[in-house]
Amino acid sequence: MDNLTKEERHWNMSRVRASGTEFEKTIFKELRARGLSFQTNYTRVIGKPDIAKPKEKKAIFLHSDFWHGWQFPRWQKKLPNRFWREKIRKNRARDRKVLRILRGSGWRVMVVWEHSLKRNQESCVEKMAEFLRSS
């Protein structure tokens, strides 16, 4: 059973930033230092890509391992209650739907996972830059 009250869940979630994090700002700065221009948190398409070049129909999503459920089946049982398991399941389902819709409407989409960026930020940023530069 869910051990958290609605107020406790809201309070915990309200402390998590959806955009404008230091992590994002670092990536944006690195890409701009490579001479790239793009829009951030683009709201005119489904999913609100973290990085977008709308005229070229390119989108990059920066996925945190926890909130987007990297290898979720391996660690879901460690979550304290059903609320959090359902939250991550819904996030993963929404991510799949967003990618399907964007790709179906002609967008090229790249997903970059937090663990990859932590392992080798320079390489990941360069791959994102190549993706944004490519035709």
C-alpha positions in Angstrom: 0.0 0.0 0.0 1.1 3.6 -0.6 2.8 4.9 2.5 2.9 8.5 1.5 0.0 11.0 1.7 -0.9 13.1 -1.3 0.7 16.1 0.4 3.9 14.1 1.0 4.1 13.0 -2.6 3.5 16.5 -3.8 6.1 17.9 -1.5 8.7 15.4 -2.6 7.9 15.9 -6.3 7.8 19.7 -6.0 11.5 19.7 -5.1 12.5 18.1 -8.4 13.1 20.4 -11.2 11.8 19.4 -14.6 13.9 21.8 -16.6 16.6 24.4 -16.0 18.8 22.0 -14.0 22.5 22.6 -13.6 23.0 19.3 -15.6 21.0 20.8 -18.5 22.7 24.1 -18.3 26.1 22.5 -18.5 25.1 20.5 -21.6 23.5 23.6 -23.3 26.7 25.6 -22.6 29.0 22.9 -24.0 26.9 22.6 -27.2 26.8 26.4 -27.7 30.6 26.5 -27.1 30.7 24.4 -30.3 28.9 27.0 -32.2 25.5 25.4 -32.2 22.2 27.1 -31.9 19.0 25.4 -30.8 16.0 25.9 -28.6 15.6 24.5 -25.2 12.5 22.9 -23.6 10.7 23.3 -26.9 7.0 23.4 -26.2 5.5 23.3 -29.7 5.8 19.5 -30.1 4.8 16.6 -27.9 7.3 15.7 -25.2 8.9 19.1 -24.9 12.4 18.1 -26.1 15.2 19.4 -24.0 17.0 20.5 -27.2 15.3 21.1 -30.5 16.0 22.4 -33.9 12.4 22.7 -35.1 13.1 23.8 -38.7 15.2 20.7 -39.2 12.9 18.6 -37.1 15.5 17.4 -34.7 15.0 16.7 -31.0 17.2 15.6 -28.1 15.9 14.3 -24.8 18.2 14.2 -21.8 16.8 11.3 -19.7 17.7 10.9 -16.0 18.2 7.2 -15.1 15.7 7.3 -12.3 12.8 9.4 -13.6 12.9 7.7 -17.1 13.5 4.3 -15.7 16.8 3.1 -17.1 16.7 -0.7 -16.6 13.6 -0.3 -14.5 12.7 -4.0 -14.3 16.0 -4.6 -12.5 15.4 -2.2 -9.7 11.7 -1.5 -9.5 11.3 -3.7 -6.4 13.6 -1.5 -4.4 11.1 1.4 -4.6 9.3 1.9 -1.3 5.7 1.7 -2.6 3.3 1.2 -5.5 3.0 5.0 -6.2 6.7 5.3 -7.2 6.6 2.1 -9.3 3.5 3.4 -11.2 5.0 6.8 -11.6 8.1 5.4 -13.3 6.0 3.0 -15.4 3.9 5.8 -16.7 7.0 7.9 -17.4 8.4 5.1 -19.5 5.1 4.6 -21.4 4.9 8.3 -22.1 8.5 8.4 -23.3 7.7 5.5 -25.8 4.6 7.3 -27.0 6.4 10.6 -27.5 9.2 9.1 -29.5 6.8 7.1 -31.7 4.7 10.2 -32.4 7.7 12.5 -33.1 9.4 9.9 -35.4 6.1 9.2 -37.1 5.7 12.9 -37.9 9.2 13.1 -39.4 11.3 14.2 -36.5 14.8 12.8 -36.0 15.1 12.0 -32.2 18.1 11.3 -30.0 17.8 10.1 -26.4 20.8 10.7 -24.1 20.8 8.9 -20.8 22.3 10.3 -17.6 24.6 7.4 -17.0 26.2 7.8 -20.4 26.8 11.5 -19.8 28.3 10.7 -16.4 30.6 8.1 -17.9 31.9 10.2 -20.7 30.4 13.7 -21.0 32.8 14.9 -23.7 31.9 12.0 -26.0 28.2 12.4 -25.4 28.3 16.1 -26.0 30.2 15.5 -29.2 27.6 12.9 -30.4 24.9 15.4 -29.7 26.7 18.1 -31.6 27.2 15.8 -34.6 23.5 14.9 -34.5 22.5 18.6 -34.5 25.0 19.4 -37.3 24.0 16.5 -39.6 21.7 16.9 -42.5 
